[in-house]
Amino acid sequence: MPHRPGGVPDRLGAAELGAQPGERATLVQFSTAFCQPCRATRRVLAGVAAMVEGVAHIEIDAERELDLVRALGIARTPTTLVLDAAGRIVRRAEGQPRTAEVVAALGAAVTAG
């Protein structure tokens, strides 16, 4: 995985994510087992991914993927990364997102890709 200065990966692909990214964009959610807002975030992201063709939602267990969490500087859950078609991080948000925010971020990701 190529890195920018500071050790942050340039792009995330199937090897890092543990699942196939979307053709147009990917919503990556970092969660933990007992995180209540993570459940609501899962519903929002999965719903948006189901509405928008070519978008995947991938949930990553932050406790099991500590190396990736550290490399990306994930400090709390839920944290959502929006990746463009090339796997570049175009948006990042902590906390529970609203559907409108996710759709807007996806618009930026699809345009960037």
C-alpha angles and dihedrals in degrees: 000000000000115000137208119224108294093040098275112144116247094214138009121217139169092289093058096036098045090227139061113278121229121269093238104021143339131223108210116194123193110204142165128215099252098037107122096193088051090069093054090044090053090055093049095046095043090049093051092045089052091051098048119063116232095020122120130196115212121183118202124197102232092202092057097043101049095148092057092043090053094044091053095041094238105177103173143010135281097039118162126201121193112209126195122225091278093053096253117145106245100165136020129188136174123212132024112327128212119235093246091054092051093048091050092049090049090053089057092046095051090047091048092050 
